[in-house]
């Protein structure tokens, strides 16, 4: 199992804006969950939940399995 780059980009672009913001602040800007919560005026728990579900959805959407074809 690997991640398909094109599927990954599509999944990110199709994600809600808040998911994109949390992931961008975390991975592009290197902010901690506490810092993201402060910037977005959310609780730490909200940020962790958004991150978990966004990351899970995006990676699941981008997975390729042996035998998958691009139709």
DSSP file (Angstrom, degrees, kcal/mol; ACC not computed):
  #  RESIDUE AA STRUCTURE BP1 BP2  ACC     N-H-->O    O-->H-N    N-H-->O    O-->H-N    TCO  KAPPA ALPHA  PHI   PSI    X-CA   Y-CA   Z-CA
    1    1 A X              0   0    0      0, 0.0     2,-0.3     0, 0.0    64,-0.2   0.000 360.0 360.0 360.0 131.3    0.0    0.0    0.0
    2    2 A X  E     -A   64   0A   0     62,-1.5    62,-2.9    60,-0.1     2,-0.5  -0.842 360.0-104.0-134.3 172.2    1.3    3.4   -1.0
    3    3 A X  E     -A   63   0A   0     -2,-0.3     2,-0.5    60,-0.2    60,-0.2  -0.894  27.4-137.2-102.8 129.6   -0.1    6.9   -1.2
    4    4 A X     >  -     0   0    0     58,-3.3     4,-2.5    -2,-0.5     5,-0.2  -0.752   8.4-146.4 -85.6 123.0   -0.9    8.3   -4.7
    5    5 A X  H  > S+     0   0    0     -2,-0.5     4,-2.4     1,-0.2     5,-0.2   0.898  97.5  48.3 -59.0 -44.7    0.3   11.9   -5.0
    6    6 A X  H  > S+     0   0    0      1,-0.2     4,-2.4     2,-0.2    -1,-0.2   0.908 112.9  47.9 -64.1 -41.6   -2.6   12.9   -7.3
    7    7 A X  H  > S+     0   0    0      2,-0.2     4,-2.5     1,-0.2    -1,-0.2   0.874 110.3  53.7 -65.2 -36.3   -5.2   11.3   -5.1
    8    8 A X  H  X S+     0   0    0     -4,-2.5     4,-2.2    54,-0.2    -2,-0.2   0.932 109.7  46.4 -63.1 -46.9   -3.6   13.0   -2.1
    9    9 A X  H  X S+     0   0    0     -4,-2.4     4,-2.6     2,-0.2    -2,-0.2   0.923 113.1  49.7 -62.0 -45.2   -3.8   16.4   -3.7
   10   10 A X  H  X S+     0   0    0     -4,-2.4     4,-1.9     1,-0.2    -2,-0.2   0.910 110.8  50.1 -59.6 -43.4   -7.4   15.8   -4.7
   11   11 A X  H  X S+     0   0    0     -4,-2.5     4,-0.6     2,-0.2    -1,-0.2   0.894 111.9  47.3 -64.9 -40.4   -8.3   14.7   -1.2
   12   12 A X  H >< S+     0   0    0     -4,-2.2     3,-1.1     1,-0.2    -2,-0.2   0.935 112.6  48.8 -65.6 -46.2   -6.7   17.8    0.4
   13   13 A X  H 3< S+     0   0    0     -4,-2.6    -1,-0.2     1,-0.3    -2,-0.2   0.809 111.3  50.6 -64.8 -29.1   -8.4   20.1   -2.1
   14   14 A X  H 3< S+     0   0    0     -4,-1.9    -1,-0.3    -5,-0.2    -2,-0.2   0.553  92.1 102.5 -84.1  -8.4  -11.8   18.5   -1.5
   15   15 A X  S << S-     0   0    0     -3,-1.1     5,-0.1    -4,-0.6    -3,-0.0  -0.361  86.4 -90.5 -75.0 153.4  -11.4   18.8    2.3
   16   16 A X    >>  -     0   0    0      1,-0.1     4,-2.0    -2,-0.1     3,-0.6  -0.274  39.0-112.2 -58.5 151.0  -13.2   21.4    4.3
   17   17 A X  H 3> S+     0   0    0      1,-0.2     4,-2.6     2,-0.2     5,-0.2   0.850 116.3  56.7 -56.9 -38.3  -11.3   24.7    4.7
   18   18 A X  H 3> S+     0   0    0      1,-0.2     4,-2.5     2,-0.2    -1,-0.2   0.886 106.5  50.3 -64.1 -37.4  -10.8   24.2    8.5
   19   19 A X  H <> S+     0   0    0     -3,-0.6     4,-2.5     2,-0.2     5,-0.2   0.934 111.1  48.8 -63.3 -45.8   -9.2   20.8    7.8
   20   20 A X  H  X S+     0   0    0     -4,-2.0     4,-2.5     1,-0.2    -2,-0.2   0.902 111.6  49.9 -60.8 -41.8   -6.8   22.4    5.3
   21   21 A X  H  X S+     0   0    0     -4,-2.6     4,-2.9     2,-0.2     5,-0.3   0.943 111.4  47.1 -62.7 -48.5   -6.0   25.2    7.7
   22   22 A X  H  X S+     0   0    0     -4,-2.5     4,-2.1     1,-0.2    -2,-0.2   0.933 115.4  45.5 -61.0 -46.4   -5.2   22.8   10.6
   23   23 A X  H  X>S+     0   0    0     -4,-2.5     4,-3.0     2,-0.2     5,-0.5   0.899 114.2  49.0 -65.3 -39.9   -3.0   20.6    8.4
   24   24 A X  I  X>S+     0   0    0     -4,-2.5     4,-1.8    -5,-0.2     5,-1.8   0.929 112.2  47.1 -65.0 -45.5   -1.2   23.5    6.8
   25   25 A X  I  <5S+     0   0    0     -4,-2.9     6,-2.7    -5,-0.2    -1,-0.2   0.871 117.7  44.2 -64.1 -35.2   -0.5   25.2   10.1
   26   26 A X  I  <5S+     0   0    0     -4,-2.1     4,-0.2    -5,-0.3    -2,-0.2   0.951 128.6  21.5 -73.5 -51.1    0.8   21.8   11.5
   27   27 A X  I  <5S+     0   0    0     -4,-3.0    -3,-0.2    -5,-0.2    -2,-0.2   0.827 130.4  37.5 -95.6 -34.2    2.9   20.6    8.6
   28   28 A X  I  <<S+     0   0    0     -4,-1.8    -3,-0.2    -5,-0.5    -4,-0.1   0.899 131.0  27.7 -82.8 -42.1    3.8   23.7    6.6
   29   29 A X  S   <S-     0   0    0     -5,-1.8    -3,-0.2     2,-0.1    -4,-0.1   0.570  97.3-131.5 -98.4 -11.1    4.3   26.1    9.4
   30   30 A X        +     0   0    0     -6,-0.3    -4,-0.2    -4,-0.2    -3,-0.1   0.739  46.0 162.0  71.1  23.6    5.3   23.6   12.1
   31   31 A X        -     0   0    0     -6,-2.7    -1,-0.2     1,-0.1     2,-0.1  -0.446  37.5-120.1 -76.9 150.6    2.9   24.9   14.8
   32   32 A X     >  -     0   0    0     -2,-0.1     4,-2.5     1,-0.1     5,-0.2  -0.362  29.8-105.5 -77.2 166.3    2.0   22.8   17.8
   33   33 A X  H  > S+     0   0    0      1,-0.2     4,-2.3     2,-0.2     5,-0.1   0.874 123.6  53.6 -61.2 -36.4   -1.6   21.9   18.4
   34   34 A X  H  > S+     0   0    0      2,-0.2     4,-1.9     1,-0.2    -1,-0.2   0.915 109.5  47.3 -64.0 -42.8   -1.7   24.4   21.2
   35   35 A X  H  > S+     0   0    0      2,-0.2     4,-2.5     1,-0.2    -2,-0.2   0.892 111.1  51.0 -66.6 -39.8   -0.5   27.2   18.9
   36   36 A X  H  X S+     0   0    0     -4,-2.5     4,-2.7     1,-0.2    -1,-0.2   0.918 108.2  52.9 -62.9 -42.8   -3.0   26.2   16.2
   37   37 A X  H  X>S+     0   0    0     -4,-2.3     5,-2.4     1,-0.2     4,-0.7   0.905 110.8  47.3 -58.7 -42.2   -5.8   26.4   18.8
   38   38 A X  H  <5S+     0   0    0     -4,-1.9     3,-0.5     3,-0.2    -2,-0.2   0.927 113.2  47.3 -65.8 -45.7   -4.7   29.9   19.7
   39   39 A X  H  <5S+     0   0    0     -4,-2.5    -2,-0.2     1,-0.2    -1,-0.2   0.910 120.4  37.4 -62.9 -43.7   -4.4   31.1   16.1
   40   40 A X  H  <5S-     0   0    0     -4,-2.7    -1,-0.2    -5,-0.2    -2,-0.2   0.437 107.8-122.5 -90.8   0.4   -7.8   29.7   15.1
   41   41 A X  T  <5 +     0   0    0     -4,-0.7     2,-0.3    -3,-0.5    -3,-0.2   0.927  69.6 127.0  55.6  48.8   -9.5   30.5   18.5
   42   42 A X      < -     0   0    0     -5,-2.4    -1,-0.2    -6,-0.2     2,-0.2  -0.780  64.7 -96.3-122.4 168.6  -10.4   26.8   19.0
   43   43 A X     >  -     0   0    0     -2,-0.3     4,-2.1     1,-0.1     5,-0.2  -0.504  33.0-113.6 -81.9 159.5   -9.8   24.5   22.0
   44   44 A X  H  > S+     0   0    0      1,-0.2     4,-2.4     2,-0.2     5,-0.2   0.907 118.7  53.4 -55.8 -43.8   -6.9   22.1   22.0
   45   45 A X  H  > S+     0   0    0      1,-0.2     4,-2.2     2,-0.2    -1,-0.2   0.873 106.4  51.5 -62.4 -39.2   -9.3   19.2   21.8
   46   46 A X  H  > S+     0   0    0      2,-0.2     4,-2.8     1,-0.2    -1,-0.2   0.921 110.4  48.7 -63.4 -43.4  -11.1   20.6   18.8
   47   47 A X  H  X S+     0   0    0     -4,-2.1     4,-2.7     1,-0.2    -2,-0.2   0.922 111.4  49.2 -64.1 -44.3   -7.8   21.0   16.9
   48   48 A X  H  X S+     0   0    0     -4,-2.4     4,-2.5     2,-0.2    -1,-0.2   0.905 113.0  47.7 -61.2 -41.8   -6.7   17.5   17.8
   49   49 A X  H  X S+     0   0    0     -4,-2.2     4,-2.5     2,-0.2     5,-0.3   0.937 112.5  47.9 -65.3 -48.0  -10.1   16.1   16.6
   50   50 A X  H  X S+     0   0    0     -4,-2.8     4,-2.5     1,-0.2     5,-0.3   0.929 114.0  47.9 -58.7 -46.0  -10.0   18.1   13.3
   51   51 A X  H  X S+     0   0    0     -4,-2.7     4,-2.8    -5,-0.2     5,-0.3   0.935 111.7  49.3 -60.6 -48.2   -6.4   17.0   12.7
   52   52 A X  H  X S+     0   0    0     -4,-2.5     4,-2.4     1,-0.2    -2,-0.2   0.947 116.4  40.2 -58.9 -52.1   -7.1   13.3   13.4
   53   53 A X  H  X S+     0   0    0     -4,-2.5     4,-2.6     2,-0.2     5,-0.2   0.879 116.8  49.3 -70.0 -37.2  -10.2   13.1   11.2
   54   54 A X  H  X S+     0   0    0     -4,-2.5     4,-2.7    -5,-0.3     5,-0.2   0.949 113.6  45.9 -64.4 -48.4   -8.7   15.2    8.4
   55   55 A X  H  X S+     0   0    0     -4,-2.8     4,-2.4    -5,-0.3     5,-0.3   0.912 114.9  47.9 -61.1 -44.1   -5.5   13.2    8.3
   56   56 A X  H  X S+     0   0    0     -4,-2.4     4,-2.3    -5,-0.3     5,-0.2   0.938 113.7  46.3 -63.4 -48.3   -7.3    9.9    8.4
   57   57 A X  H  X S+     0   0    0     -4,-2.6     4,-2.1     1,-0.2    -2,-0.2   0.927 114.9  46.8 -61.0 -46.0   -9.8   10.9    5.6
   58   58 A X  H  X S+     0   0    0     -4,-2.7     4,-1.5    -5,-0.2    -2,-0.2   0.927 114.0  45.3 -66.3 -45.8   -7.1   12.3    3.4
   59   59 A X  H  X S+     0   0    0     -4,-2.4     4,-0.6    -5,-0.2    -1,-0.2   0.883 112.7  51.6 -68.2 -36.2   -4.7    9.4    3.7
   60   60 A X  H >< S+     0   0    0     -4,-2.3     3,-0.7    -5,-0.3    -1,-0.2   0.900 110.2  49.8 -64.3 -39.6   -7.5    6.8    3.3
   61   61 A X  H 3< S+     0   0    0     -4,-2.1    -1,-0.2     1,-0.2    -2,-0.2   0.799 112.4  47.9 -67.2 -29.1   -8.6    8.6    0.1
   62   62 A X  H 3< S+     0   0    0     -4,-1.5   -58,-3.3    -5,-0.2   -54,-0.2   0.464  84.5 115.5 -94.7  -2.6   -5.0    8.6   -1.3
   63   63 A X  E <<  -A    3   0A   0     -3,-0.7     2,-0.4    -4,-0.6   -60,-0.2  -0.410  45.6-163.1 -70.8 142.0   -4.1    5.0   -0.6
   64   64 A X  E     -A    2   0A   0    -62,-2.9   -62,-1.5    -2,-0.1     2,-0.3  -0.947   3.8-158.5-120.0 148.1   -3.5    2.7   -3.5
   65   65 A X    >   -     0   0    0     -2,-0.4     3,-2.5   -64,-0.2   -62,-0.0  -0.883  36.9 -80.4-123.3 154.2   -3.5   -1.1   -3.3
   66   66 A X  T 3  S+     0   0    0     -2,-0.3     3,-0.1     1,-0.3    -1,-0.0  -0.287 119.7  26.0 -53.3 132.9   -1.9   -3.7   -5.5
   67   67 A X  T 3  S+     0   0    0      1,-0.3    -1,-0.3    -3,-0.0     2,-0.1   0.308  86.4 138.4  93.5  -9.5   -4.0   -4.2   -8.5
   68   68 A X    <   -     0   0    0     -3,-2.5    -1,-0.3     1,-0.0     2,-0.3  -0.410  35.8-159.6 -65.2 144.6   -5.6   -0.7   -8.4
   69   69 A X        -     0   0    0     -3,-0.1     2,-1.1    -2,-0.1    -1,-0.0  -0.917  22.4-120.8-125.1 155.9   -5.9    0.9  -11.8
   70   70 A X              0   0    0     -2,-0.3    -2,-0.0     1,-0.2     0, 0.0  -0.797 360.0 360.0 -93.7  94.3   -6.3    4.5  -13.0
   71   71 A X              0   0    0     -2,-1.1    -1,-0.2     0, 0.0     0, 0.0   0.404 360.0 360.0 -96.8 360.0   -9.7    4.4  -14.9
